[in-house]
Each structure stands twice: as structure tokens, then as C-alpha cells.
Amino acid sequence: MKVKIEETYQAAIIELKGNLIGGENAKLFREKLYELIDQNKKNLVVDMTDVKLVSSTGIGILISGYTTLKNAGGDLKLAHISDKVQGVLNITKLNQIFNIYDNVDEAVKSFS
């Protein structure tokens, strides 16, 4: 998985590419998350345009990020998720926890 970070005035955007399945993915995501928090950037949009598969460990990574940001006074929102990932979130009822947007722009605007 590759991680790219962009920043706007309202939020940081983490663009994920590849499958979110744990292992090094979890470590890389967590490192980037803590770097942003250390820089006082606590509003985060996870752009999942290029994520086709999310395992249970990948869901755990997202939940951990959400909890970490909430505890730091911020928020994590998901953008542009695939139908397959949406299905997983629906089955696990996590669609009721995460704020999910059709695109990154909508997610970023929701912070203002």
C-alpha cells in the first residue's frame, strides 16, 4: 500500500493506494497519523479511491485512526469508498460510526 498526504486549510488528506490489509500498512498509516497529530493537524480525510480490498485488520486500522483522532480532539472521515468496502462497513455497522462522503471535496468541506 502507498500513502500520500496532501493538506488543505480545513483538513489533511491521506490518499491510500492498494489493499488495506494490515502488517506494514498498519504501521505506515499509524506513523503518518501521529505525524499529523504532532503537527496539530487533527482533521483527516482518508481518500480510498484506489483501495479495492479491506480486511478485518484494515478495518481495525481505520477504527484505531478514528479513535486516536477523536481522543486528540479531531475527526477522521472517509471519502470515495468502493461498493465492496461499503458492503463491509454496512455489515459491520461501521457505516454508522464513520462519516462517509462521495468525494474528497465534500469531506473536506464538512470540516468548515
N, C-alpha and C positions, 0 to 999 in steps of 0.2 A: 504494500500500500504506500502511496505517496501522499504527502501532506504539504499543502501550500497555504500560506497565510496572507491575507490582504486586510487592510484596515480602512475603515471609514470613520466619520465623526461619531456615529452612533454605536458602531459595533466592530468587532474583529470577525473576519470570515475565515473559517478553516475549510478549505476545499479538499475533500478526500477523493483519492483515485485508487480503485482496486477493491478487493474484498475486505470487509471489516470482520476479521475472524479471530483476533486476539494475538497473543505472542508478542512479537516486536511491534505490531500495530498498537497494542495497548500501551506499551512503553513510550512510543513516539507520540501518540495522542496526549498522554498524560504529561509528558515533558513540555509539549507546546502549550498545553492548558496552564500549567504552573508558570511558564514564562510570561504568558499574557496577564495572569493574575498579579505577578510580581511587578508588572508594568502598569498596574491599576486599570487594566482593560478587562472588564468583567462581564460585558455583554458579548455573547458569542453566537454566531450563526454557523451551523455545520452544513456546508453545501455538499449534498450527497448525489449530485448529478451523475457522477461516474462510479457510484457504488452499486453493484448488482446483487451482492450477497452479503447478508449479515447473519453471523452465527449467534448462538446464545451468549458466547463470550463477547462478541461485538456489541450486543445489546447491553451487556454489563458495562462495557467501556462507556457507552453513551449515558447510562444511568449514573455511573461514577462521575462523569464530567458534569452532568446536570446537578447532582448533589453538591459537588465541590464548588461550583459557581454559585449556587443558591446560598451555601454557607458563607461564601465570600461577599454576599450582597449583590450578586449578578444574576444572569439568566442565560440559558442555552436554548436555542431554537433550531429546529431542523428545516431544511429547505430542499425542494426538488427531489423527493424520495421516489424510488421506483414502486410500481404496483406490488412487486414481491416483498419489498421491505415494508410497505404499508400494510400488507397482509399480516406480517409477523407482528407489527405494532398493534394491529387490531386484535389479533388472537390473544396477545399478552395483556391487552387493555392499556398498554403504554401510550396509545394514541390519546388517552385521557390525561396523561401526565405531560407529555411533550407538546409544545406549540409547534404545529407543522404548517409550513407555507408552500405554495406552489413554486415560488421562486425566491431567490436571494433578496431581491429588491424589496419585496413585501415584508420579508422577515426583518430586514434592517430598518425599514420604516416603522415597524411595530415598536421599536425601542424609543421613538420620539413622542 
